[in-house]
Amino acid sequence: MATKILEKAKSFYDTYERNPSADKKMPHYCPGCGHGNVHKMIAEALDDFGVADKSILISPVGCSVFAYYYFDVGNIQAAHGRAPAVATGIKRAHPDSVVISYQGDGDLAAIGTAEILHAANRGENLTVFFVNNAIYGMTGGQMAPTTLVGQKTTTTPLGRQPGNEGFPIKVAELISQLEAPVYVERVSLVDNKLRAKARIAIRKAIKNQVDNLGFSLVEILSPCPSGWKLDPVDSLKWIEENMHKNFPIGVFRDLTKEVEPYKIEKVNPNSDEIINLLDISGENDLSLKSTETSDKYKNPEIKIAGFGGQGILLMGAALAQAGMFADYHVSWLPSYGPEMRGGTANCHVNVRSKEVGSPMVSLPTVLIGMNRPSLEKFENDVVPGGIIIYDSSLIDIKPKRTDIEVLAIPATKMADDIGNTRIANMLVMGAYIGYTNLLPKEAIYESLKTAIKRKRFIEINEKAVDAGYEFGKSHRK
């Protein structure tokens, strides 16, 4: 005789060790909160489809972030609103995985509007669960994009007014107007009958991804008793009497029987195919002679910083490309302020003999500072025994550190003598290569051909590299 065993889904942790509450066996959500219902439905589906071991849950800021307390799957936290963008990257990197974006209305329908629209419009093979409780539940009960007209919140004490705050955004209707989404449905957690329908919708959205059918979104009308200042029973009545009128439940799009499954093709091009794809044929056949450099200068982690407009990012990109031409593993990660020209800018560069694990450079072995604020800001980050190279034409102080090597080069003055102060960045890059002998100078020349768009400027930049190289070479330890 068959026996049905009712137990907690295996996709949940046995004990919620990440939960800061004293009771590690119980969830921490407020009484009457809908997240627990949705969690259970998702976990049961993952168990039944046998995909928990290859599932990855993306949760952003808000109450949705706490999903990682409970789900025994891959968990990644995304910045506010960015879950669909992160999910896209994860899914494309791991196409055989099941990637779920789990978001609230203050996240998906506000700061994350662009991300969800474009992920849906591309038809990413993702599953999105959108918990709509018409309020910012975690941060104080402020108005959300889904807050109803007339609804009182901490930021709309007189009720939401269309003339001031606009109308509530209807996400399911919005997404269903795009061509690419396969399945869009809005469900509710008001009673057992509607919860059963919600369970079916959640299972279908996950199964669509398992079957490689494309983008699915389920919007879930969920109670927030704490944010609404209602008890759990009254909060369910409020959904039925108010939210159902403004957010009608039902299927808005269902093409699951009409679309063909995605064909997942893993593309692993070899080096020759990459060269052809990037149209850089021949550039790898430089026959560059390897340089001999001291062990302390090998595998540098470089931070280059200065004002926007000094060619900081260009220097980093050219240096990384030169490293690639010399057959190193490289990475280049730019970072700049909103001002661009005149604002701060820096970039992270790795030039390594082995694969680069992370493009971030938090503790540089080399700091190239092109202005005083950059030197002052990043000097203490340099590892002991590292190098600081700075433009002494613009920086009127010296590094305070005594446990590092320092190379001061009057780059701006030297650039002016050559004929253009804007080539100071190439002087500094040449000085770094000359000082460390990390790369052959010819690799820098080749990188300039792709880094500098206006070909008439290549010659003067090569002169700058030569001058900087000789300066750095003459100061070798």
N, C-alpha and C positions, 0 to 999 in steps of 0.2 A: 504494500500500500504506500503510495507516494505521500511524502510529508513536506509541507511548505514551512520553511524556517524563516521567520521574520527577524531580521537582524540589521544592524547598521551596514550601509554599503561599504564594500571593501575599498572603494575609492576615497574614503575618509581615513584619516589617521585613527589608530586605535585610541591614542591619547593626544589631546591637543596641546602639546608642549609649547607651541608658539603663542598660545593664548595667555595673556598676562594675568587672567583671572585666577583666583585660588583653585577653583574646581577645574581641573584639566580634562574632565570628562564631558563637560557641558559647554555649549556655545555661549558666546558673550553678548549676542545681539539683544536689543531691548525686547521686552515682552510684546508680542504681536507683530514684530518686524517680519517682513516677507522674505528676507534673504535666506532664512533657514529653510523655508519651503522650496525655494528655487535651488538652493544647494543640494537638497535631498534629491530633487528630480534630475539634476545634472549627474550626480554621483551614481544613481541607479542606472541611468542610461549608459554611462561609461562602463559600468560593470557588465550590463547585459550585452553590450556590443563587444566587450573584451578589448577595449582600446585604452584603458587607464594607463598602461605602461608606456604608451606612445603619445599621451595627451599632454598639452602644455597650456596652462591657464594664464592669460595676461590680464592683470588687474591694475587699474590706475588709482588715483587719489579719490578719497571718499570712503563710505562704508564698504564699497565693493573691494577695496584693497585687502580687507581682512579674510578674503577667501583663502589666502595662503595659510591661515591658521589651520584650516580644516581639510583641504584636498590633498591627498597623497598622490600628486601628479607633479609634472614640471611646473614650477611657478615663477613668473617673472613680473615684477612691478614696473609699470610704465609711468612716465610723467603725466600730469593732469591732462586728460583728453587724448593722449597719444597712443592708447592701446591698439587701435586698428593699424596704425603705422608700424608699431613694434610687431604686432601679429603678422603683418605682411612680410616683414623681414624674416621672422622665424619660420613662417610657412614656406617661403621660397628657399630658405636654406635647408629646411627639413621637410620636403614635400610629402613624405610618408607619414608625418605626424598629424595629430588632430589638434588644431589650435583654436582655442576659445577666447574671445574677447568678452570680458564680463564687466559691464559698466552701468553707472547710474545716470540719471537725467542731468544732474548738475555738471556732469563730466562729458558725456557723449553729446548732449544737445546744446552745450555752451561752448567751452573752450575747445572741445573736440569735434565741432561740426565739420570742419574741413576734412579731418582725417576719416570720419565715417562716410562722408559723401564720396570721397575719392576712392576709398577701399571698395565701397559698394559699386561705384561706377566702373571700376576695373574688373569687377566680378571676381575678386580674390576668393579662393576656395577656403573660406573661413566660416566660423559660426559665431554670431554676436548675440549675446543676451543683454538686453537693455532694460534695467529695472527702473520703472517710472513711478516715483512717489510724489511728483509735483512740488518738490522742495529740496533745498540743500539740507539733508538730514544730519550730516556729520558736523558741520561747522557753525551751527547756530540757528538753523531754520530760516535762512534767507530765501528770497524769491529765486526760483529756478526758471529756465526757459519754458518749462512745462506747467508752471504755476497757473491755476485757472483764473479767469477774469473774476474779480471781486474777492479772490482768496487772500486772506490776511497772513502775512509773514512778518518776520522781524524787520525786513526792509520795505515792506508794503503794509504798514500798520492800518491803512485805510482801505486795503484791498487793492489788488492789481487793476490798473486802469489802462485800457488799450491805447488811449491817447498819450500816455506817459511811458508805459513799459511794453507796449505792443501786445499782441495776442500770443497765447501758448503755441509752441511749435509742435506739430503733429509729425513725429518722426516716421512712423510706419507709412503714413501716406506719402511723405516726402521721398523716402527710399524706394517705395514701390513705383514711383514715376520714372526711375532710371531703367535702362534697358537690360543691364547685366544681372541684377539680383535674381536668384532662382526662387527664393521663398521668403516671404515677409508676412508675419502674422502678429496680431495684438491679442493678448490673453489677459485674464484677470485672476486674482487669488481670493475673490470674495467668498465663495462657498465651495463645498466639496465637488459639486458638478463642474464648476468652472476650473477648479484646480485640476481635475482629471483632464480637461481639455488642454490646460496649460502643460501638463505632463506630456501629453501626446505631441504638442507643438515642439517642446524642448527636445524630445526624442527624435522627432523628424529633422530638426535643424542639425543635430549632431550626425544622424544617419546620412544626411545629404553630403556632409563632408567626408564621412567614411567612404561613401560611394563616389567621391570626387565629382559632385554635381555642381559645385560653385558656392556663391555667397548666400548665406541664410541669416536672417535677423528675426528674433522674437522679442517684441516689446511686451513687458510684463507690468500690469498695473498692480502696484504693491503698496501695502499700508506702511505708514511711518507714524505710529501713535505718539511717539515722543515729540517729533517735529510739529505734528498737527495739534498737540495738546488734547488728545482724545484717548479714551481707553481702547483696548484692542477690539472689542466688539463694535463700538461706535465707529471706529476707523474703517471697518469693513463696510458698514452701512454708508459711510461718507463716500467711499469709492463707488458703490452701486448708485447712489443718488446723484453724485456730482461728476465723477471722472468718466463714468460710462457714457454720459451725455456728450461730453467734450471729446473723449477718446473712444469711439465705438470699437468694440472688440470684433474680431473676425479675421479672415484671410484676405490680405490685400494683393498678394501675388503668389502664384504657385505654378512653377514650370517644371517641377521635378520629374514629370512623366514625359516631358517634351525635349529636354536637353540631353545631349550626349555627355558621358563622363569625361572629365579632363584626362588627357593622356600625360602622365607624369614621365618626363624624359630627363634623366639626370645628364647634364652637360658637363663634361670634364675635359675641356680642350687642352691639348698639349701646347708646348711653348710655340711651336711653329704655327699652329692654328690661331693662337692668341695674337701673334705678330700680324697675321693676315687680317684678323678681325679688326685690329686697331690701325691697320694700314701703316705699319711702321717697318715694313719689310726692309731688311738690310741694316737697320740700325743696331741690330744685335751682333752684327758681324764686324765689329770694330777691331777685333784682334788686339784688344787693349792689354798691355802688359800689367800684370798685377803689381801693386806697390807693397813695399815692406814697411810696416808701421809697428811701433812699440805696442806691446800687449795692452798697456794702459789706455791706448787710444782706440782699441778695437771695439766693435759693437757699440758705438756711441748712441746715447739717448739725448737728443738735442732739443733745446727750447730756444726759439728765435723770437725776440720781442722788440717792439718799438711803436712809433706812431703809424697810423694808417697813412698811406701815401709814400712810405719809405721803401716799399718793395719787400716788406717782411715776408708776405705769403709767397711772393715770387721766388725769393731766395730759398725758402724751404722747399718749394716744389722743384726748383732746379737742382737742389742738392739731392733730393730723393731720387729724381730721375737719373742723375749722374751715378748714384749708387746702384740703380737698377742696370744701367749700361755696363757697370763694372761687375755685374753678376752677383750683387748682394740682394738680400731680402730687405725691402724698404716699406715705410709707411709715411704718410704726410697727413696731418690733421690740422686744419686751420681754425682759428678762433679770433673773432674781431667784434668790436663794439658797434652799436648802431650808427655811430657818427662816420664810420669808414675813414675818409680822409680827415686827419686831425685827431681822430679817436685812437684808442689803443688797439693794437693788433698783436697776436702772437701765433705761433704754430709749433707743432710737435713733429719731430722727424726722427725716425729710427733707421739706421743703416746697419744691418746685422748679417752675420754669416749663417744664421739659422732663422727659421720662420718667426715672424713677429707675432707675439701673443696678443698684445694690445697696442693700439696706436697712441694711447695716452702717455705723456711724459710728465710724471709728477715730481720725480727726483732726477733732474737732468744730470748727465755727466758732462754736458757742454751747455753753457749759456752764452748766447750771442745777444748782447744788449745794444740797441741802437739809440736809446734815449735814457735819461736819468731815471724817470719813474720805473722803467722796466728793470734797470739794474737794482734799484732799491727794493722792488717788489719780489724779485726772483733770486737775488743773491743767496739768501739763506737756504734755498731749496737745492742748490748744487751739492752733490755728494762730495765728501772729503776726497781729495785727490783729483777732482774734476777740473774743468777749464772754464774760465770766464774770458770772453773776447768782447771788447766794447769799443765804441767809436769815441775816442778821446777828443775829437773836434767838437762834439756836442755835449759830452758828459764831463762836468768839471769836478767830479769826485772820483776817488779810487775805491775799488772793492775793499771792504774791511777784513775780509777773510784772509787768514794766513795759511790755511791748510789746502789751498788750491793753487793751480797755475793761472797766471793772468797775462793776457796779451792785449795791450792797449795799442790801437791803430788809429791814427788821425784820418779816418776814412773819408770824411766829408771834404777835408782840405785836399787830400790826394785826388779825390774825384773832381774837384773844382780845377785843379791843376791840369788834369787830363782833358777837361772840357765840358763836364756836365756833372753837377752835384748829385743827380739822380742815380748815378752808377755806384754810389757809395756801398750799396748792398752787395754788389758783385766784388768790390774790393775786399769786403769783410769775408765773403765766402772764399775767395781766393786765398786770403790770409789763413783761414782755418785749414784749408787743404794743404797749403805750404807748410804750416806749423806742424801738422800731425802726419802728413804724407798718407792720409787715409785713402785717397782716390787718385788715379792718374788725372793730370790736368786735362787730358784729351776728353775724358768723360764729361767734364764741365762744359767744354766747348760743344759737345754733341747735345747736351741738355739744353743749352741756350737756343739751339735751332728750333726746339719745340716750345720752350718756355716763353720766348720773346716773339710776339706775333708780327711786329714790324721788322722786316729783315734788315732794313737799313741801319738799325740800332745794334745789330749783332757785333759788328766790328769794334765799336767803342766799348761794349760790354766785355768783349774778349780782352781788350787792352786793360780794363779794370781788373779782370781775373788775373792777368799776368802780373800787374803791379802788386796786387794783394798777395799773390803766391810768393813772389820774391821777398816781400816784406815778412811774411810768415816763415818762410824758409830761413831767412837770416836771423830769426829769433828762436829757432829750435833749441830745445833744452839738450 
